Amino acid sequence: MSRWRWGLVAVGFLVGVSVWLAPMLIAVATRGDPALVAYRNEILFQQTVHRYAAAWHHVEPWYYFIVNVIPGLWLPFSLLLFWLVPRWAAAWREKDARVWLPLAWVLLALLFFSLSTGKRGIYIFPALPALAIAASPYLRDLFAHRRVRGASVVLGAIVVLLFVGVLIADASGNTKLRAQVADLGLASLAPIAVIAGLGALAWLLALWKKPILAWPAVLGAVALVWSYWITPSIDGQRSARDFIRKAQALVPAGTDLGLLAYKEQFLLYLNRPIVNFGHARWREGSQEAFDASTWLNEAPGRVLLIPDSAVEPCFVSTSKQPVGESSGDRWVLVQGEAERSCVEKGDRSRAIRYRPPVLDQG
């Protein structure tokens, strides 16, 4: 009977996957819509199967999660592993399912994503709650352990000292630091000073009352200031909101605006209809630039927003107006005649007219 119950786990997994997979495959098979076929090929085969087996970016070695992600981003559990691993070994020998079942999920998720060539820290984040569940039977005893309390105190102190170090570097006239702060979108280091002060106060109170709370108290101070001060301050820069507003302001109303090699977040801040030529077409080489060249030359006065790296070979002879930096690229607005050799290779049918939903709502 127990074997049948374990078999239900696989059935449940397939049912969960089928909630999305089955309706999608049925719609593709019955509607005969080329757009749905393209969706299936991109999401299921390209972005899932191909990306797992042969990723085209975020390529990292097999040990990336173990060395680069878990030690820092899984704190404090990554530090508690020194005390947890012997207890987990004992739970394995005792066949304690409340421990090894969630722990098996953690190990399987880690193995699955480590085998893929493409890796990002967020990929294994869903395994962290399971790790907390596997650790939960031992946390009360661990929190009473003198060395664990000491580790919490040390971790909290390190975080406070890091922010104090930033303030000291700024006071010493570190021009590189100030440039990085400006690029981030912060007008000053005032929120960093508040984090340092509030974090130090939280650390001292925890050290006085309950040392085990030193790390979470300091982390709470960081999260509070970061969430309500730093994030709102840098949102315009980091989200591309300010960049898109500037780009649109440089293009007169009524002028056709096209986007080449755009980032998804650009679409969130548009206040006018635009034309694009598909998303993530860099895998097609220069074809997107060819299609954009055809669109640009079809009517006078059209303007194209492109990354500076895409100027050659199609837009060398156009006029160029710098817009600024966003998403790791420098962007320019180009206007005029694209190279004839590019236009001849372009496909005018690839131009997609996009109207922001906010315009329909207004």
MIROBA-93099 format. One record per residue: x, y, z of N, C-alpha, C in turn; residue number from 1; residue in one letter. Coordinates in steps of 0.02 Angstrom, whole numbers, plus 50000, padded with zeros to 5 digits. Example, Ala and Ser with C-alpha at 12.3 -4.5 7.8 and 13.67 -1.06 7.14 Angstrom:
<atoms>
[[50660,49716,50390],[50615,49775,50390],[50660,49835,50390],1,A]
[[50642,49888,50354],[50684,49947,50357],[50645,50002,50394],2,S]
</atoms>
This chain:
<atoms>
[[50042,49940,50000],[50000,50000,50000],[50043,50063,50000],1,M]
[[50099,50061,50039],[50142,50119,50043],[50173,50135,49976],2,S]
[[50187,50081,49935],[50216,50094,49869],[50166,50131,49825],3,R]
[[50103,50113,49830],[50052,50147,49791],[50047,50220,49811],4,W]
[[50053,50233,49876],[50049,50302,49899],[50108,50343,49874],5,R]
[[50166,50313,49871],[50224,50349,49844],[50215,50361,49769],6,W]
[[50182,50316,49736],[50168,50326,49664],[50123,50385,49651],7,G]
[[50080,50400,49701],[50036,50458,49693],[50074,50524,49692],8,L]
[[50135,50524,49720],[50176,50584,49717],[50192,50602,49645],9,V]
[[50211,50552,49605],[50226,50563,49534],[50163,50585,49497],10,A]
[[50106,50554,49514],[50043,50573,49482],[50026,50645,49498],11,V]
[[50035,50664,49561],[50021,50733,49581],[50065,50783,49545],12,G]
[[50129,50764,49535],[50175,50808,49499],[50151,50817,49427],13,F]
[[50132,50763,49394],[50108,50767,49325],[50044,50807,49320],14,L]
[[49999,50799,49368],[49937,50838,49368],[49951,50912,49375],15,V]
[[49998,50929,49420],[50016,51000,49429],[50045,51030,49366],16,G]
[[50089,50994,49332],[50118,51019,49270],[50064,51025,49216],17,V]
[[50018,50978,49215],[49967,50977,49163],[49917,51034,49168],18,S]
[[49913,51065,49226],[49867,51123,49233],[49883,51176,49182],19,V]
[[49947,51185,49166],[49967,51232,49113],[49980,51197,49047],20,W]
[[50015,51140,49050],[50040,51108,48989],[49983,51082,48946],21,L]
[[49935,51047,48976],[49882,51016,48936],[49839,51067,48898],22,A]
[[49812,51119,48931],[49772,51168,48894],[49813,51202,48839],23,P]
[[49877,51215,48852],[49918,51248,48803],[49927,51204,48741],24,M]
[[49943,51140,48751],[49954,51095,48695],[49889,51083,48657],25,L]
[[49833,51079,48692],[49768,51070,48659],[49751,51130,48615],26,I]
[[49763,51191,48643],[49749,51252,48605],[49792,51256,48542],27,A]
[[49855,51238,48548],[49900,51240,48490],[49878,51190,48437],28,V]
[[49858,51130,48460],[49841,51076,48413],[49774,51088,48378],29,A]
[[49728,51123,48410],[49660,51129,48383],[49645,51195,48348],30,T]
[[49681,51248,48363],[49663,51313,48336],[49700,51331,48272],31,R]
[[49755,51299,48260],[49792,51312,48199],[49817,51384,48194],32,G]
[[49833,51415,48250],[49856,51484,48252],[49932,51485,48253],33,D]
[[49964,51515,48202],[50038,51518,48201],[50067,51552,48262],34,P]
[[50031,51600,48291],[50055,51635,48350],[50059,51587,48410],35,A]
[[50010,51542,48416],[50011,51493,48470],[50067,51442,48460],36,L]
[[50078,51422,48398],[50133,51377,48383],[50200,51409,48402],37,V]
[[50207,51473,48385],[50269,51509,48403],[50276,51513,48479],38,A]
[[50220,51524,48514],[50221,51527,48587],[50244,51460,48616],39,Y]
[[50215,51405,48592],[50235,51339,48616],[50309,51326,48604],40,R]
[[50332,51341,48544],[50402,51328,48528],[50449,51370,48571],41,N]
[[50430,51432,48583],[50474,51476,48622],[50474,51457,48696],42,E]
[[50415,51450,48726],[50410,51438,48798],[50430,51367,48817],43,I]
[[50403,51318,48780],[50414,51249,48799],[50482,51223,48776],44,L]
[[50498,51233,48713],[50559,51204,48686],[50620,51250,48695],45,F]
[[50612,51314,48677],[50670,51358,48679],[50686,51380,48750],46,Q]
[[50637,51409,48785],[50651,51437,48851],[50655,51384,48906],47,Q]
[[50628,51325,48894],[50629,51273,48946],[50679,51218,48928],48,T]
[[50667,51180,48876],[50709,51123,48860],[50779,51145,48837],49,V]
[[50780,51188,48786],[50845,51209,48759],[50884,51250,48809],50,H]
[[50849,51294,48845],[50884,51336,48894],[50913,51294,48950],51,R]
[[50880,51240,48969],[50907,51197,49022],[50968,51158,48996],52,Y]
[[50963,51131,48936],[51016,51088,48910],[51076,51127,48884],53,A]
[[51064,51185,48854],[51119,51224,48824],[51102,51299,48830],54,A]
[[51109,51326,48890],[51091,51396,48903],[51136,51442,48862],55,A]
[[51107,51500,48843],[51145,51548,48804],[51169,51607,48845],56,W]
[[51148,51612,48908],[51176,51662,48953],[51171,51637,49024],57,H]
[[51202,51674,49071],[51209,51652,49140],[51240,51582,49144],58,H]
[[51288,51570,49101],[51322,51505,49101],[51372,51503,49158],59,V]
[[51365,51453,49201],[51408,51447,49260],[51429,51374,49269],60,E]
[[51484,51361,49306],[51505,51292,49319],[51456,51255,49365],61,P]
[[51463,51190,49369],[51415,51149,49406],[51412,51167,49480],62,W]
[[51467,51193,49508],[51471,51207,49579],[51449,51279,49596],63,Y]
[[51420,51315,49549],[51403,51385,49558],[51358,51396,49619],64,Y]
[[51305,51357,49626],[51259,51367,49682],[51293,51353,49748],65,F]
[[51335,51302,49750],[51368,51281,49812],[51418,51334,49835],66,I]
[[51453,51364,49788],[51507,51411,49805],[51484,51483,49805],67,V]
[[51443,51503,49757],[51426,51573,49748],[51359,51594,49776],68,N]
[[51313,51548,49786],[51245,51566,49806],[51230,51547,49878],69,V]
[[51237,51484,49894],[51216,51460,49960],[51254,51493,50017],70,I]
[[51321,51500,50015],[51356,51529,50073],[51330,51598,50093],71,P]
[[51316,51642,50046],[51296,51710,50064],[51221,51721,50065],72,G]
[[51186,51695,50014],[51115,51710,50007],[51070,51665,50050],73,L]
[[51098,51611,50076],[51058,51567,50118],[51073,51576,50193],74,W]
[[51106,51630,50210],[51118,51643,50281],[51051,51654,50317],75,L]
[[51044,51633,50380],[51096,51601,50421],[51100,51526,50415],76,P]
[[51057,51496,50372],[51056,51423,50368],[51122,51395,50342],77,F]
[[51154,51431,50297],[51219,51407,50271],[51270,51402,50327],78,S]
[[51267,51447,50376],[51313,51443,50433],[51291,51389,50483],79,L]
[[51226,51380,50490],[51200,51329,50536],[51212,51258,50511],80,L]
[[51233,51251,50448],[51246,51184,50422],[51299,51147,50463],81,L]
[[51345,51183,50494],[51396,51152,50536],[51364,51112,50593],82,F]
[[51307,51135,50618],[51273,51101,50672],[51215,51057,50647],83,W]
[[51189,51074,50589],[51130,51038,50564],[51149,50972,50531],84,L]
[[51204,50970,50494],[51221,50910,50456],[51226,50848,50500],85,V]
[[51260,50850,50558],[51261,50790,50601],[51191,50769,50624],86,P]
[[51149,50816,50637],[51081,50801,50659],[51040,50771,50601],87,R]
[[51051,50797,50541],[51016,50769,50483],[51040,50698,50469],88,W]
[[51104,50685,50479],[51130,50618,50469],[51096,50569,50517],89,A]
[[51088,50591,50579],[51053,50548,50628],[50980,50537,50608],90,A]
[[50947,50590,50583],[50878,50584,50561],[50872,50536,50502],91,A]
[[50922,50535,50459],[50922,50488,50403],[50925,50416,50428],92,W]
[[50968,50404,50476],[50975,50336,50504],[50911,50316,50540],93,R]
[[50876,50364,50570],[50814,50349,50606],[50753,50352,50561],94,E]
[[50763,50365,50496],[50708,50369,50447],[50654,50419,50468],95,K]
[[50678,50478,50491],[50633,50530,50513],[50610,50570,50452],96,D]
[[50549,50555,50427],[50525,50585,50364],[50513,50659,50370],97,A]
[[50499,50685,50429],[50488,50757,50437],[50551,50796,50421],98,R]
[[50608,50763,50423],[50672,50795,50408],[50696,50777,50338],99,V]
[[50700,50713,50323],[50732,50695,50260],[50687,50705,50199],100,W]
[[50621,50709,50209],[50578,50722,50152],[50588,50793,50124],101,L]
[[50583,50846,50166],[50598,50913,50139],[50671,50920,50119],102,P]
[[50715,50885,50154],[50786,50889,50136],[50799,50857,50068],103,L]
[[50762,50804,50052],[50768,50773,49986],[50747,50821,49932],104,A]
[[50695,50861,49945],[50674,50912,49897],[50730,50962,49885],105,W]
[[50764,50983,49938],[50819,51031,49932],[50875,51002,49889],106,V]
[[50894,50939,49903],[50949,50908,49867],[50931,50895,49794],107,L]
[[50869,50875,49781],[50848,50863,49712],[50845,50928,49672],108,L]
[[50820,50981,49703],[50818,51046,49669],[50889,51070,49654],109,A]
[[50933,51062,49702],[51003,51083,49693],[51036,51043,49638],110,L]
[[51025,50977,49637],[51054,50934,49585],[51025,50952,49517],111,L]
[[50959,50961,49513],[50927,50974,49449],[50954,51037,49417],112,F]
[[50959,51091,49455],[50982,51154,49426],[51057,51157,49419],113,F]
[[51093,51118,49457],[51166,51116,49448],[51185,51081,49384],114,S]
[[51144,51034,49360],[51158,50999,49298],[51146,51042,49237],115,L]
[[51106,51096,49244],[51094,51141,49188],[51155,51186,49178],116,S]
[[51168,51206,49116],[51224,51250,49104],[51210,51322,49126],117,T]
[[51147,51343,49125],[51129,51410,49146],[51107,51411,49218],118,G]
[[51133,51459,49257],[51119,51461,49329],[51111,51532,49353],119,K]
[[51060,51543,49394],[51050,51606,49430],[51030,51589,49501],120,R]
[[51049,51632,49548],[51035,51618,49618],[50962,51607,49634],121,G]
[[50919,51642,49597],[50847,51637,49610],[50818,51569,49591],122,I]
[[50854,51532,49548],[50827,51467,49525],[50815,51419,49583],123,Y]
[[50859,51419,49633],[50852,51371,49687],[50820,51402,49749],124,I]
[[50795,51463,49743],[50762,51495,49800],[50704,51454,49827],125,F]
[[50663,51421,49785],[50607,51381,49813],[50629,51325,49858],126,P]
[[50694,51307,49857],[50718,51254,49901],[50731,51280,49972],127,A]
[[50737,51346,49980],[50754,51373,50046],[50700,51361,50098],128,L]
[[50635,51371,50083],[50584,51354,50134],[50587,51281,50155],129,P]
[[50601,51236,50108],[50606,51165,50126],[50666,51154,50173],130,A]
[[50720,51191,50162],[50778,51186,50207],[50759,51209,50277],131,L]
[[50719,51263,50281],[50697,51286,50346],[50654,51234,50381],132,A]
[[50611,51199,50343],[50570,51147,50373],[50613,51090,50399],133,I]
[[50664,51071,50360],[50708,51017,50382],[50749,51036,50443],134,A]
[[50762,51100,50452],[50801,51123,50510],[50758,51136,50571],135,A]
[[50692,51145,50561],[50649,51168,50615],[50648,51124,50678],136,S]
[[50654,51058,50673],[50654,51019,50735],[50713,51033,50781],137,P]
[[50765,51064,50756],[50827,51073,50795],[50841,51146,50812],138,Y]
[[50800,51191,50787],[50817,51262,50796],[50814,51284,50869],139,L]
[[50766,51259,50907],[50762,51280,50977],[50826,51263,51015],140,R]
[[50851,51203,51004],[50913,51182,51037],[50973,51221,51011],141,D]
[[50973,51233,50946],[51030,51269,50917],[51032,51341,50941],142,L]
[[50975,51373,50949],[50974,51442,50971],[50999,51450,51043],143,F]
[[50997,51396,51080],[51024,51398,51148],[51099,51383,51150],144,A]
[[51128,51363,51093],[51198,51346,51089],[51241,51409,51091],145,H]
[[51292,51409,51133],[51334,51469,51142],[51367,51491,51076],146,R]
[[51392,51444,51038],[51426,51462,50976],[51378,51488,50922],147,R]
[[51317,51462,50923],[51267,51487,50876],[51249,51559,50893],148,V]
[[51241,51574,50958],[51228,51643,50979],[51286,51688,50959],149,R]
[[51346,51662,50967],[51405,51701,50947],[51407,51714,50872],150,G]
[[51386,51664,50833],[51385,51672,50760],[51336,51727,50740],151,A]
[[51278,51730,50774],[51229,51782,50760],[51257,51851,50775],152,S]
[[51292,51856,50830],[51323,51920,50849],[51375,51941,50797],153,V]
[[51417,51894,50775],[51470,51910,50727],[51440,51929,50659],154,V]
[[51390,51892,50636],[51358,51908,50572],[51327,51978,50573],155,L]
[[51292,51994,50627],[51262,52060,50633],[51315,52115,50633],156,G]
[[51370,52103,50668],[51424,52153,50671],[51456,52163,50602],157,A]
[[51464,52109,50564],[51494,52115,50498],[51451,52159,50452],158,I]
[[51385,52149,50455],[51341,52190,50413],[51346,52263,50432],159,V]
[[51345,52279,50496],[51350,52348,50519],[51417,52378,50496],160,V]
[[51471,52341,50504],[51537,52366,50486],[51543,52377,50411],161,L]
[[51509,52337,50370],[51510,52348,50298],[51481,52416,50280],162,L]
[[51425,52434,50311],[51395,52499,50296],[51436,52556,50326],163,F]
[[51466,52545,50384],[51512,52595,50412],[51572,52604,50367],164,V]
[[51597,52549,50338],[51653,52554,50292],[51637,52596,50230],165,G]
[[51575,52590,50205],[51554,52631,50148],[51556,52705,50167],166,V]
[[51533,52722,50226],[51533,52792,50249],[51604,52817,50257],167,L]
[[51649,52776,50283],[51719,52796,50291],[51751,52808,50223],168,I]
[[51737,52763,50175],[51765,52771,50108],[51740,52835,50076],169,A]
[[51677,52852,50087],[51650,52913,50059],[51681,52975,50092],170,D]
[[51691,52971,50158],[51721,53028,50194],[51793,53039,50172],171,A]
[[51826,52986,50149],[51895,52993,50127],[51901,53021,50056],172,S]
[[51843,53035,50024],[51843,53064,49958],[51850,53014,49902],173,G]
[[51825,52954,49911],[51829,52902,49860],[51782,52920,49802],174,N]
[[51811,52945,49748],[51771,52968,49691],[51736,52910,49655],175,T]
[[51769,52852,49653],[51739,52794,49621],[51675,52773,49656],176,K]
[[51677,52773,49724],[51618,52756,49763],[51561,52805,49749],177,L]
[[51577,52869,49748],[51525,52919,49737],[51494,52913,49667],178,R]
[[51536,52895,49619],[51509,52885,49551],[51462,52825,49549],179,A]
[[51480,52772,49585],[51437,52713,49587],[51371,52728,49622],180,Q]
[[51373,52768,49674],[51312,52788,49709],[51267,52828,49663],181,V]
[[51298,52874,49625],[51259,52915,49579],[51228,52872,49524],182,A]
[[51267,52824,49498],[51241,52779,49446],[51184,52737,49472],183,D]
[[51186,52721,49536],[51133,52681,49565],[51067,52720,49570],184,L]
[[51073,52787,49573],[51014,52828,49578],[51004,52860,49646],185,G]
[[51054,52854,49690],[51049,52884,49756],[51079,52954,49755],186,L]
[[51043,53002,49784],[51068,53071,49785],[51122,53080,49838],187,A]
[[51121,53040,49890],[51170,53045,49943],[51176,52978,49979],188,S]
[[51222,52976,50027],[51230,52915,50067],[51192,52919,50133],189,L]
[[51143,52964,50137],[51104,52971,50199],[51070,52905,50220],190,A]
[[51039,52868,50173],[51008,52805,50194],[51060,52754,50218],191,P]
[[51120,52756,50191],[51173,52711,50214],[51192,52728,50286],192,I]
[[51195,52793,50301],[51210,52815,50369],[51156,52793,50417],193,A]
[[51093,52798,50395],[51038,52777,50438],[51041,52702,50451],194,V]
[[51057,52663,50399],[51064,52591,50408],[51119,52575,50459],195,I]
[[51176,52610,50451],[51231,52598,50497],[51212,52614,50569],196,A]
[[51178,52672,50578],[51158,52691,50646],[51104,52647,50675],197,G]
[[51052,52634,50636],[50997,52593,50660],[51020,52521,50670],198,L]
[[51062,52496,50624],[51088,52429,50631],[51132,52421,50693],199,G]
[[51174,52471,50706],[51216,52468,50766],[51174,52469,50829],200,A]
[[51122,52510,50830],[51078,52513,50888],[51043,52446,50898],201,L]
[[51017,52416,50844],[50984,52351,50849],[51032,52298,50873],202,A]
[[51094,52301,50849],[51145,52252,50869],[51161,52258,50943],203,W]
[[51168,52319,50967],[51184,52329,51038],[51127,52306,51083],204,L]
[[51065,52321,51062],[51008,52299,51102],[51003,52223,51105],205,L]
[[51015,52191,51048],[51014,52118,51046],[51070,52089,51089],206,A]
[[51128,52119,51085],[51185,52095,51125],[51169,52101,51199],207,L]
[[51133,52152,51218],[51115,52163,51288],[51060,52117,51312],208,W]
[[51008,52109,51270],[50949,52072,51291],[50951,51998,51270],209,K]
[[50965,51986,51206],[50960,51917,51179],[51006,51912,51118],210,K]
[[51069,51889,51127],[51118,51889,51073],[51096,51851,51011],211,P]
[[51054,51800,51018],[51034,51760,50960],[50996,51804,50909],212,I]
[[50969,51860,50932],[50930,51904,50889],[50973,51957,50854],213,L]
[[51038,51956,50864],[51082,52007,50836],[51077,52009,50759],214,A]
[[51085,51950,50728],[51083,51947,50655],[51014,51967,50627],215,W]
[[50959,51936,50651],[50894,51957,50623],[50876,52029,50638],216,P]
[[50899,52057,50695],[50884,52126,50711],[50919,52173,50662],217,A]
[[50983,52160,50648],[51020,52202,50601],[50991,52194,50531],218,V]
[[50975,52132,50512],[50945,52121,50446],[50878,52157,50440],219,L]
[[50839,52158,50493],[50776,52194,50493],[50787,52269,50483],220,G]
[[50838,52297,50514],[50854,52368,50505],[50872,52383,50433],221,A]
[[50912,52339,50403],[50931,52347,50333],[50870,52345,50288],222,V]
[[50827,52294,50299],[50768,52285,50258],[50721,52344,50264],223,A]
[[50714,52372,50324],[50668,52428,50335],[50690,52489,50295],224,L]
[[50753,52508,50302],[50778,52568,50268],[50782,52555,50193],225,V]
[[50803,52496,50174],[50809,52481,50102],[50741,52483,50068],226,W]
[[50691,52456,50101],[50624,52451,50070],[50590,52518,50065],227,S]
[[50597,52560,50116],[50558,52622,50118],[50598,52684,50098],228,Y]
[[50663,52677,50087],[50703,52735,50069],[50744,52722,50006],229,W]
[[50786,52671,50008],[50832,52660,49952],[50795,52637,49889],230,I]
[[50753,52587,49897],[50717,52561,49838],[50674,52614,49803],231,T]
[[50634,52653,49839],[50597,52707,49804],[50643,52758,49771],232,P]
[[50702,52770,49801],[50748,52819,49773],[50780,52796,49708],233,S]
[[50794,52732,49703],[50829,52706,49644],[50782,52675,49593],234,I]
[[50717,52674,49609],[50670,52639,49565],[50669,52668,49495],235,D]
[[50669,52734,49489],[50666,52764,49423],[50725,52746,49380],236,G]
[[50784,52740,49412],[50844,52723,49374],[50847,52648,49359],237,Q]
[[50833,52607,49408],[50841,52535,49400],[50785,52504,49358],238,R]
[[50726,52534,49360],[50669,52505,49323],[50665,52529,49251],239,S]
[[50707,52576,49232],[50707,52606,49165],[50651,52656,49156],240,A]
[[50615,52674,49209],[50560,52722,49204],[50587,52790,49182],241,R]
[[50639,52814,49215],[50667,52880,49198],[50696,52879,49127],242,D]
[[50727,52824,49109],[50758,52819,49043],[50705,52823,48988],243,F]
[[50651,52787,48995],[50598,52787,48944],[50564,52855,48941],244,I]
[[50553,52886,48997],[50523,52953,48997],[50567,53002,48959],245,R]
[[50633,52997,48969],[50679,53042,48934],[50678,53027,48859],246,K]
[[50679,52963,48841],[50679,52945,48770],[50617,52970,48735],247,A]
[[50559,52962,48767],[50496,52985,48737],[50493,53061,48732],248,Q]
[[50522,53095,48781],[50522,53168,48780],[50564,53195,48723],249,A]
[[50613,53156,48701],[50657,53179,48646],[50626,53168,48578],250,L]
[[50571,53131,48575],[50537,53117,48511],[50472,53155,48509],251,V]
[[50463,53200,48461],[50403,53241,48459],[50340,53198,48455],252,P]
[[50286,53223,48485],[50221,53189,48482],[50200,53181,48410],253,A]
[[50173,53123,48394],[50150,53110,48326],[50204,53078,48282],254,G]
[[50266,53076,48306],[50320,53044,48268],[50320,52970,48282],255,T]
[[50327,52930,48230],[50331,52857,48238],[50395,52838,48274],256,D]
[[50388,52801,48329],[50445,52780,48369],[50450,52704,48368],257,L]
[[50508,52677,48351],[50520,52605,48352],[50572,52587,48403],258,G]
[[50568,52526,48428],[50617,52501,48477],[50652,52440,48449],259,L]
[[50717,52442,48449],[50758,52386,48426],[50795,52355,48485],260,L]
[[50791,52289,48492],[50826,52253,48546],[50805,52281,48614],261,A]
[[50742,52296,48622],[50717,52326,48683],[50717,52276,48741],262,Y]
[[50713,52303,48801],[50706,52264,48862],[50632,52262,48882],263,K]
[[50611,52208,48913],[50540,52200,48929],[50513,52258,48970],264,E]
[[50554,52282,49019],[50529,52334,49063],[50516,52400,49027],265,Q]
[[50544,52409,48968],[50531,52471,48931],[50457,52481,48918],266,F]
[[50423,52425,48904],[50352,52429,48885],[50308,52454,48942],267,L]
[[50332,52446,49004],[50291,52464,49062],[50281,52539,49069],268,L]
[[50326,52578,49039],[50326,52651,49052],[50311,52692,48989],269,Y]
[[50287,52660,48938],[50270,52695,48876],[50205,52736,48885],270,L]
[[50205,52795,48857],[50144,52836,48857],[50120,52851,48786],271,N]
[[50145,52810,48738],[50127,52819,48668],[50133,52753,48632],272,R]
[[50098,52744,48577],[50107,52683,48538],[50177,52681,48507],273,P]
[[50204,52621,48501],[50270,52613,48471],[50268,52553,48423],274,I]
[[50324,52543,48389],[50333,52485,48346],[50394,52447,48371],275,V]
[[50389,52381,48376],[50448,52340,48390],[50450,52283,48340],276,N]
[[50502,52244,48343],[50513,52193,48292],[50523,52123,48322],277,F]
[[50490,52114,48380],[50495,52050,48415],[50543,52055,48473],278,G]
[[50537,52009,48518],[50578,52010,48579],[50632,51956,48578],279,H]
[[50690,51974,48604],[50746,51927,48612],[50766,51894,48546],280,A]
[[50771,51935,48494],[50789,51908,48428],[50864,51908,48416],281,R]
[[50903,51921,48467],[50975,51921,48459],[51001,51853,48437],282,W]
[[50961,51801,48449],[50982,51734,48427],[50979,51728,48351],283,R]
[[50948,51776,48317],[50944,51775,48244],[50998,51818,48212],284,E]
[[51047,51837,48251],[51100,51879,48224],[51076,51949,48210],285,G]
[[51087,51975,48149],[51070,52044,48132],[51001,52051,48100],286,S]
[[50961,51998,48099],[50898,52001,48063],[50850,52053,48091],287,Q]
[[50848,52062,48156],[50805,52112,48185],[50825,52182,48162],288,E]
[[50890,52194,48158],[50914,52259,48133],[50895,52269,48059],289,A]
[[50897,52215,48021],[50876,52220,47950],[50801,52240,47946],290,F]
[[50760,52206,47987],[50688,52221,47986],[50675,52293,48008],291,D]
[[50711,52315,48060],[50703,52384,48084],[50725,52434,48031],292,A]
[[50777,52417,47993],[50800,52461,47939],[50746,52470,47886],293,S]
[[50712,52416,47869],[50658,52420,47820],[50602,52466,47845],294,T]
[[50583,52458,47908],[50531,52501,47937],[50553,52574,47938],295,W]
[[50615,52587,47957],[50640,52655,47963],[50638,52692,47896],296,L]
[[50654,52656,47842],[50659,52688,47777],[50592,52693,47740],297,N]
[[50541,52660,47767],[50477,52660,47731],[50441,52726,47734],298,E]
[[50456,52768,47784],[50421,52833,47790],[50470,52883,47821],299,A]
[[50469,52945,47798],[50514,52995,47824],[50496,53015,47896],300,P]
[[50546,53035,47933],[50534,53061,48000],[50530,53009,48055],301,G]
[[50533,52946,48038],[50529,52894,48089],[50593,52893,48132],302,R]
[[50585,52873,48195],[50640,52872,48243],[50645,52803,48274],303,V]
[[50706,52782,48284],[50718,52714,48310],[50763,52719,48372],304,L]
[[50741,52689,48427],[50782,52685,48488],[50820,52619,48486],305,L]
[[50887,52623,48487],[50928,52563,48481],[50987,52567,48530],306,I]
[[51013,52509,48552],[51074,52511,48591],[51133,52533,48548],307,P]
[[51180,52566,48578],[51238,52592,48541],[51275,52537,48505],308,D]
[[51274,52476,48533],[51309,52420,48503],[51277,52397,48438],309,S]
[[51214,52420,48424],[51178,52398,48364],[51183,52449,48307],310,A]
[[51223,52501,48316],[51228,52553,48263],[51257,52523,48199],311,V]
[[51307,52481,48206],[51337,52448,48148],[51304,52381,48137],312,E]
[[51293,52361,48075],[51312,52395,48013],[51256,52436,47981],313,P]
[[51196,52436,48011],[51138,52462,47975],[51126,52536,47984],314,C]
[[51150,52567,48038],[51130,52635,48054],[51190,52683,48058],315,F]
[[51242,52666,48023],[51303,52707,48026],[51291,52777,47998],316,V]
[[51253,52783,47945],[51244,52847,47911],[51185,52887,47938],317,S]
[[51149,52863,47987],[51092,52899,48016],[51116,52952,48065],318,T]
[[51072,52999,48081],[51087,53047,48135],[51073,53012,48202],319,S]
[[51114,53027,48252],[51109,52991,48316],[51105,53041,48373],320,K]
[[51058,53030,48417],[51050,53072,48476],[51056,53028,48539],321,Q]
[[51107,53039,48579],[51115,52998,48640],[51056,53007,48688],322,P]
[[51036,52952,48719],[50981,52954,48768],[51007,52942,48838],323,V]
[[51052,52894,48846],[51079,52877,48911],[51090,52803,48918],324,G]
[[51101,52781,48979],[51114,52711,48993],[51054,52678,49026],325,E]
[[51043,52615,49008],[50991,52576,49041],[51003,52502,49026],326,S]
[[50993,52461,49078],[50999,52388,49070],[51067,52368,49043],327,S]
[[51119,52404,49064],[51187,52386,49044],[51207,52409,48975],328,G]
[[51166,52448,48940],[51182,52471,48873],[51176,52547,48870],329,D]
[[51213,52576,48823],[51203,52646,48804],[51156,52648,48745],330,R]
[[51108,52694,48746],[51056,52695,48695],[51056,52761,48657],331,W]
[[51038,52757,48593],[51034,52817,48551],[50970,52815,48510],332,V]
[[50946,52874,48492],[50891,52881,48445],[50920,52894,48376],333,L]
[[50901,52853,48327],[50927,52862,48260],[50870,52883,48214],334,V]
[[50888,52925,48166],[50839,52951,48118],[50874,52961,48050],335,Q]
[[50838,52946,47998],[50867,52954,47931],[50866,52889,47893],336,G]
[[50909,52884,47844],[50910,52825,47800],[50957,52772,47827],337,E]
[[50930,52711,47838],[50972,52654,47855],[51008,52629,47793],338,A]
[[51059,52589,47802],[51099,52563,47747],[51056,52521,47700],339,E]
[[51063,52533,47636],[51023,52498,47586],[51034,52423,47589],340,R]
[[51094,52401,47603],[51109,52329,47606],[51069,52295,47662],341,S]
[[51055,52332,47716],[51015,52304,47771],[50941,52303,47753],342,C]
[[50919,52357,47721],[50848,52362,47702],[50829,52305,47655],343,V]
[[50872,52287,47610],[50858,52234,47562],[50849,52166,47595],344,E]
[[50878,52158,47654],[50873,52094,47690],[50816,52094,47741],345,K]
[[50782,52151,47749],[50731,52157,47799],[50663,52130,47778],346,G]
[[50622,52117,47828],[50554,52091,47817],[50505,52140,47850],347,D]
[[50468,52178,47811],[50423,52229,47838],[50366,52199,47880],348,R]
[[50351,52134,47869],[50297,52103,47907],[50316,52091,47980],349,S]
[[50379,52098,47997],[50400,52086,48066],[50387,52146,48111],350,R]
[[50367,52202,48083],[50352,52261,48124],[50288,52249,48163],351,A]
[[50291,52258,48229],[50235,52246,48273],[50214,52312,48305],352,I]
[[50152,52331,48295],[50127,52392,48326],[50101,52376,48396],353,R]
[[50128,52413,48444],[50111,52401,48514],[50080,52464,48544],354,Y]
[[50021,52455,48573],[49987,52511,48607],[49985,52496,48681],355,R]
[[50016,52537,48722],[50017,52524,48795],[49947,52520,48824],356,P]
[[49934,52472,48868],[49867,52466,48897],[49844,52529,48933],357,P]
[[49891,52568,48959],[49871,52629,48996],[49834,52678,48951],358,V]
[[49850,52677,48885],[49815,52721,48839],[49743,52699,48829],359,L]
[[49732,52633,48829],[49664,52607,48821],[49622,52621,48884],360,D]
[[49655,52619,48942],[49620,52631,49005],[49603,52705,49013],361,Q]
[[49645,52748,48982],[49633,52819,48990],[49582,52845,48942],362,G]
</atoms>
